[in-house]
Amino acid sequence: MGKPVFETDSWISAISCSYNYTKHFIDDSVFLHVKSLLFGNRLISLPFSDYGKISLNASPEKFQSLIENTNAEYLEARIPSWKNEEIKVFKKIGFAEVAVYKTFLLNIGKPSKVLWNRLNKKIRNSVRYALKNKVKLKRVENLEDLRQFYYRLYLEGARELGSPPHAFGLYENLGDFLGNRLLIDLALMNDEPVGAIVILLGDKWANFWQNIALRKYRKFNASYLLLWNIIEELSDRNFEIFDFGRTRKNTGIYFFKKRWGGDEREIYHMVYSPSGRVTPPDPHQRKYLLLSRLWRKIPLKATSFIGSRLIGGIAL
């Protein structure tokens, strides 16, 4: 079925290098040590990833030893529903489910013309509408494109959502470690960026990692054109799975992704904590909702400096 990029050493190294996370290995499982005065001391497989890198070869003693050696509050593993055996093993060890997200897996191992004809009619019309409005597409090819076109747009989009942004350095590191497995596509109107997507390429498996759609431009349907263009390209390159990425159920982005016709699957966030029940950071918690409202009022230039220090500790 292919393999997501999140399980590769390149992805793990890019994330750990960007946020100074220490890597810890339990057999073939990898946990990154996230230390934050505001958000706690945790071991996560893996931050900013839809799925962790976990294996069946584990025991409660090894997890307990890792917690004691790092003084972490708990271990967190992110496991997709198709890894049934891993879920069973981790539950038996003592991991408890704390959150359930959704994703949609679209089989793109077919000719792109077939995929187009199978799309929801509203999706096809939305793509046509973007073209009618002269939305143009551009791929980020170098650091100048990344900074000039993508990153400022990303800062604006993150502030609109009330979310702290990643530092520019993360994208530099992703480029260095992933190379041509990192795709960043821009939507332009009158040569100005109005939307963007970030796609991560694994083994025959593509992950839709980030989407930027500024509110004032959403009526032009740039996201539909961006997504269809990359799905068409990856189908022609013989990729098999387009993974729409981790999403809360019944949100606006959930329904947007659902329209594309992929198979709906679950992603379980599971926690091992010998000391008792824990509550990992969650954007729907009251304190994060308040932080989100405040964040929308911060000057754009300040969001990158402050945000990168916050998001590294949140580590969703």
Helices and strands as residue ranges (DSSP letters): G 5-7, H 9-19, E 22-26, E 29-36, E 40-45, H 60-70, E 74-80, H 84-93, E 96-107, H 112-118, H 121-132, E 136-139, H 143-145, I 146-151, H 152-161, H 168-178, G 179-181, E 182-189, E 192-201, E 205-213, G 215-220, H 222-236, E 241-243, H 252-258, E 263-272, H 286-295, H 300-314
